[in-house]
């Protein structure tokens, strides 16, 4: 009997794959946020490990006890906490990620983060831990960061083949934003514009210059790490052309190599030997594809902008000092206002896929000083932020002030890494 044997089931159909995205259509205009921070020892500056007496696991255990959170377990290991619709989970290098229930306003995301941080503060003080808002660990490198004891992370670490994949998994921290869509047409327009925006937004939030205690020469070493993680599942998902459909995204995922599937709560490695399309058509070692395999495969695809039952915009270094709230505010202002979305479209659509892709590589090093054609990226960044600012002022009461920290930086032609 195979270790991961499971019962026979009905063959997965293409329409079931599409349905996952069609069911995402909704009339709400909420914004979600995932906020990763790196836990460091206040005295040494080194990344705090998982399993020590005053490590990250014990920190989570203490928070669960004091603030009524439930455990998220992998086997017997605590890998996160949940309370209603909010979660605190651990990334492969023990980065602490807050995943917040989507809210209508940025101020509600801010309130939720402040509530969680307030509950965490005395525990962090007791343990001598600080959660830092940086895109990469400033002192400890991956060779001295043990992988979190979560089964899927070990399989991923063995598979991801890029020269900086270990850096990405163990050292980096970012902020991701989720945006609703109301129809396939709406989803594809937002998806295309979010992809066009991505290098510019990566540039203005570049915040990972120092790594291993030295200046790397890159404003966003985190962005560089993602460029060198796995070209088959990172970067841009499709060329985000006009007229793109859910089918185009599904077909891209179908042609992507698989890492593993789960059976009986155990990861069964495929290790890139099959694409999902091949797995659907021919199975693998007695396994047949099911919808949970598809959801897992979709979640192990890491593009700049990912399509789920919402649009997930991914490539921002972790920032703090109020800048963290300007990221969801930026997308709130542009994505939920037809006029602002059209302005952003007019601003960015003149650039080809090739130009945007080249800029993606250049902003890792130069941030807003990178050039596209004859323009500095900073010029386009300023225009995007202004579009969002006017939109928020016009449509959403008292949300535009969240953009002020990034507007001030851009006025000085600086990014967080310069500070």
N, C-alpha and C positions, 0 to 999 in steps of 0.2 A: 504494500500500500504506500502511495506517495505521501510524504510528510504533510503536504498541504492539500490532500484530497478533499473534494467537495462534491455535492450532489449534482447530477446532470441538470441543465436548465435550458430554457428556450433560447434560441440563437438571438444575439443582439442585432437589432435592425438600425439602419442609417437614420431613420426618422426619430428614433429614440435619442440619438446623439444631438440632433437639431433641437429636440424638444427642451433640452436642458437650457438652451438660450432663449427659445421662444417664451417659455414660462417665466423668464426674467422680466418681460415687458410689464411695466407698472406705471401708474400715473403719479406716484410720489416723486418728490424732489429732495430726497434726503442725501446726506453725505456721511460716509463712513471713514474711519481713520484707524490705521495700525501704526503704532508708535514704538519703535525699538530703541532701547538704550543699553549701554554697556556697563555692567557692574564692576567697579574697580575698588580696590582697597584704598581707603582714605590716606593711609600712611605711605604705602609702597608705590601706589599708582598701578599695581599689577591687576590683571583681570582676576576677579574672585572665582574660584573653582566651584564645582557643583557639590561635591560630597563631603567637604570638611565640616568641622563642628560649627564654624561660623560661615558656612558656604551658602550658595544660592538655594539649595534644596531646603535647608533649615530656615532660611529667610521666608520661603513660601509657606512652610509648615507653620511658622509663627503668625504670618498674616492670616492664614486660614483659621487659626484658632482665635485670633483677636478680632477679626472683622467678618466672620461668618461666610467664608468662601468654601466651596467644595473642591476637592482634589480632582485633577485630571491625571490619570495614571497611564503608564506604559509598562505593563506587567506590574511589578511592585514599586516602580520608580515614579516619584512625583515629577511630572513634566509641566505642570501648570495648575491654574486655579480657574474656577468659573463661578459667576454669580449672576443669575438671571441671564441677560443677553451679553454680558461683558466677560472677557477672558483675559487672564494673564498667562502667557505661555513662554516657554524657553526655546530660543533658537539653538543651533548646533553648538555654538561656543558659549552658551549660557547668557546670551543677550536676552534681556527681559522685554517682552513685547506686550503692550496693551492693545487689545482688539475691542473696539467700542461699538456698542449698538448704534447703527446709523441714526443721525439726528437731522432735524430740519435746519437748525442753525449752528454755526460754528461756536457760538457762545455756549451752547449746550454740550458740545464736545469738550470745550475748555473746562466747564464746570465738572464734568465727569472725571477728567484727568486730575483736576485739583482735588476732588474727593478721594480718589484712589491714592494719590501721592500723599495726602494728609494722613491716611491710614498707614501708609508705608513708612512715613518719616521717622517715627520713634523706633521702628524695627531696624531701619537702615542705620540709625544712630547707634543703636545697641550693638549691631554687628560690625560697625566701622566700615560700612559700604556706601559708596556714592554711585548713583546712576548718571552717567555722563552723556551729554548730547553731542556726540561726535559720530562721524561716518565710519571711522575705523578706530580700532584700539590704538591709542597713542604710544603705548609702551610695550605691551605683551604681544608677541607674534604667535601665529598658529602653532608653531612647534612646541610652545609652552602652554597651550590651551587644550585641555582634554575634551574630546567630543562628548556631548551630552549622551547619557545612556538611554537613548531612544532608538529602537531597532531600525527604523527607516533611515535614520541619519547615517548609520554605519554603511548601509547599502548604497546610499547616495554618495558618500565620501569615496567609496571604492569605485563608483562608476564615473562621476564627473571628471572629465579628462583635461580640462584647461589648466594652464600652468599656475593660475591664481585661484583655482577653485577652493583650495583649503583656506585661503585668505577670505574669500567671500563667505564661506560657511562659518568660520570660527571668529573672524575679527570684525566684521562689518555690521553696521546698524543703519537703518533707514526709516523713512516715513512713507506710508502708502495711503492712497486716498481712493475711496469707492464712490462711484457716481451712478445714479439710476438712469434707466432709459425706458421710454414709453412705447417704442415700436422698433422694428428691425431697422427702418430708415433712420430713426433717431439714434439708435445704437451705433450704426455704422458712421454717421456723421461725427458723433462725439468721439468714437474710436479713432477715426482718421485725424481729427484735429488734435486730440490728445497725443497721438504719435508725432505729429508735426511739432507740437509744443515741447516734447520731452527733452531734446538736447538743450534747449534754452532754459528750461526749468531746472534740469540737472546742473547747469552752469551757475544759475543764480543762487542755488543752495549748496554749492560745493563746500564741504566742511571736513575734509579728511586729508590734510596736507602732511601732518606729522604721523609717522608710523615707526614703531620700534625705536622711538626716541629721537628720530632724525627727520629732517625735511626731505620728503620723497621727490620733490620737483614736480609733483602733481597736486593740483588744487583739490581734486577728488580722486584719491587712491581707491576709494570704494567703487567709483564708476569704472576705473581701470580694471579692478578685480572682476567685475561683471563682464567686461569685454573679453576676459580671458578665463571664462568658466566652462562654457559649452556652447559653441556656435550653433548647434542643432536645436537648442531649446532656449537660448537667450537672444537678445537683440530685438529686432522688430518682427512681429508676427504678421506676415504678408507684407506687401508693398503698399497697403492701405490706400488703394486706388478709389476714385469715384466709382460708384456702382457696386462696391463690394457688398457681399451678403453674409449671412450667418454660415451658409454653405462653404464659402471661401475659407472662413476661419476653421470650420470643422475639417475641411480637407487638409489644411495645414497641420492640424493636430494628428490627423490620421496618418500622415506621412512622417511623423516624428518618431524616432526610436524610443522604445519603452525602457524604463529602468527596472521596475518590479511590479508585481501584483500582490495583493493580500489574500491569503486563505487561512481561515481559522485563526485570525489575529496574528499571523506570521507573514513577514515579507518573503516572497518567493522571487528570487532574482531572475530577470530576463536579460539585464546587462547589455541592452542595445542590440540584441540579436534579431529583434523583430520590430517593425513599425506596428502601430495599433491596427492599421488596415490589415496587415498580414495576420495579426493575432485574431481579428474578427473572422477572417476568411478561413483560417486553417487551425486555430487553436494553438496550444503550446503544452507539450508533455501531458496531454490529457485534460488540460484546462480549457474551458470555453469562456469567451469574453462576456462580461455582464456590465450592467450600468455602473456599478460601484468601481469597476476597473477603469471605466471611462472617466469618472469623476476624479479618481486618483491620478490618472494619466494627465488630465487637464491641469491638475494642481501641481504636477511635477514639470510643467512647462513654464518657463520664467521669462517671458518677453518684457520689454519696456512697458507695454500696456497690454493687460490680459483681459480677455472677455470671459465673464462668468455669468451669473444671473444679475450682474451689474458690471460696470467697467472699472477695472482695477488699474490705477495709475501708479507706477512702482518706483521709478528711479530717482529718489531724492535722498541725499545724505540726511542723517539725523541732525537736527538743529534745535536750539533752545532760545531762551531769552525773549520769548514771544514770537520768534520766527516760525516755530512749529505750527502755530495757528494760521499763519499767513498762507501756508500751503493749501489746506482745504478751502480757505477763503478765496484763493486765486481761482480754483476750479469751480467753486460755488458761483462766483461772479460770471465766469465765462460759459460754463456748460448749461446753466439753467436760464439763460436769457437769450432769446433768439437773435436779438440785435447784436449782442456781444459775441455770440458764436459766429455770426456772419462776419463781424469785423475781424475776429481772429482768423477765420477762413481766408478772407481777402489778404490779410497780412502775410500768411504763411504758405498759401497754395502756390505761389510763384516759384517756390523752391522744389526741386526734383527730389525723388527718393534718394538718389545718389548723393546730392548735396546734404540732405538731412543726415544721412548715414555717416558721411565723412565728418560732419560737425559733431556727431555723437562721439567719435574717437578724439576729436580735438579738444572738446570741453573738459575731458578728464584732466588734461594737462593745464589748459589755459583758462578754463571757466569762461567768464563773460568777455575775456580778451580774445577768445577764438574768433575767427572770421568766417563769414559765409558770403561768397562773392566779395563785394567791396565793403560789406557792413561788418561792424563788430557785433558780436552776439548781444552785448549790453544794450545796443540800440533797440533790438527787437524785444529783449526782456522788458525794457522800460515801457514799450508800447503795450505789451501783453498785460502788465500789471496795471497800467492806466485804464485799459479796457475793462478789466475786472473791477477796478475801483469805481469807475463811473456806473457800472452795472449794479454793484452792491448799493451804492448811494441812491440809485434810482429805484431799485426794486426791494431791497431788504434792509429793514430798519436797523441802523447802528451796527452793521457788520463790516463796513468799509474800513473801520479803524484797525482791523486785524492786519491789513496790508501795510500799515505805516512802517513797521520795522524793516520790511524788505524794500520799500520805497526809499527809505533813508539810506540804506546801504547802496542801492543802485545810483542814487544821486552822487555818492562819493566814488562811484565806479569800483565798489568793493563787493566781495562775497564773504560769507562767514569765515572761510579759511584765512582771509587777510587780517582777521581781527585777533 
